[in-house]
Amino acid sequence: MTARRNPFVLGKPIKDPADFHGRGDALRELFESIANMQPVALVGEHRCGNTSLLYQLMHPDVRARHLPAAEDARLVFAFVNAQLAAEGPDAFFRRVARAIKRADPEAEIDIEDDVDQFGIEDYLEDLGGRGLRLVMLMDEFEVLADFKASFWEWYRGLIIEYDLSIVVATRVELGEFREEWGTGSPFFNMFRNIYIGSFTAAEVNAFLARTGEIAGVDFTPVRAAIDDLAGRFPFYLQVAAAIFHEIAQREPLTGSADQVEEAGRAFAVRNAPHFEDTWHKLPVAERDALAWLAVGAAPEGRDALAFNQARPVLERRGYLVAGRVFSSAFADYVRRQIPRIELNPDTGAVRIERQAVELPPKEFALLRFLLTKSGEVVSKDDIAAAVWPEYALDTLGVTDAMIQKTISRLRKEVDAPSSSFQHIESLRGQGYRFQNASVYEVYHHVAAEGGEPD
């Protein structure tokens, strides 16, 4: 019987195979590439498990399952964190030397900290003379992309000359970093890509079953809540399950509204910095697509092309599951980034919750003015001057009734009918104050009142 323990590993790579779940196909393909000396890039988002996969490749038990004993005995696995080598080639050589020292204590050649490329070549000559071959595992590889072309030409030659196997983990495809050089083949084109995204449905089932068995917790009553919070994204799945594991330490899991609400709050708080990091690293086109999906809409016309191109990439990255944003908490984060009312001053396009809206000229002029004065109190005279400039010499030409009627019409266009949230606030004896809001604020306001967003 398995001893009960907390099986969730958060905030650091998973090194113990007992705590590593799924990715069987990726491991098989990686070991095949190592055996065939095919450079391979693990392409996946942060927190998808790339680093953990590299550590699994180093573990003797995992290697024993995938490699014949004789072949495994010929391989030396060295792990290098490229983040610590980003200063330049000299830092890279030092990090590789240290990794080799850890991986091959029986090396017959000493590698000092001030090693250069010739020292690395000497070591590989010595390694080959012993009938061994180096497998270099490099994490965060993309941080080295600014190294000069001469470095990559040397590195390419190293791989070919010494039968070096290399596996790198990167957030983006390596081909995006370099255009083809004037002479020679691009280093980055040597790599086979293995994409690491969401777990499969079967992997999620296996993860929850196995961790539940180890922890002594049945996640079945809260499975729907876990799916809603985490989708199939490995890190967020760990976080959601860990939160419900904490709740289970004081009371049985029932899936009650109180338990789900508590877990949702904790999940959002713990992952807020991760959501922020993710959002700012995503390309603009992918952020835009997520914004559309977060409000349950899709663009038309020219915008539809970029949207349709971004969706499969987001699916591959793990941010979409079955066509929806993978996590309700992340969807809420995205909604917080979207102003409910958007006006493009260059094109005059107005959008409300991403949907295009056509406004009559005076309502458009009023909205444009109010957006420039968001949060400020504006008087009727201010509004009259901005919206009816044709009456600039006739201060009595703009009546209170004209202003109130235009404001009323604009409110009908911009306010959410099912919410008491008002973008245009009337301040008795002072004037008006416009407040834009994120889509999330309006959704949250509606939910608090028991309504549904339109």
Beta strands, then each sheet from edge to edge (+ up, - down):
strand 1: 40-44
strand 2: 75-81
strand 3: 133-139
strand 4: 165-170
strand 5: 192-196
strand 6: 320-321
strand 7: 324-325
strand 8: 341-343
strand 9: 350-352
strand 10: 355-357
strand 11: 377-378
strand 12: 424-427
strand 13: 431-434
sheet 1: 2+ 3+ 4+ 1+ 5+
sheet 2: 6+ 7-
sheet 3: 8+ 9- 10+
sheet 4: 11+ 13- 12+
end
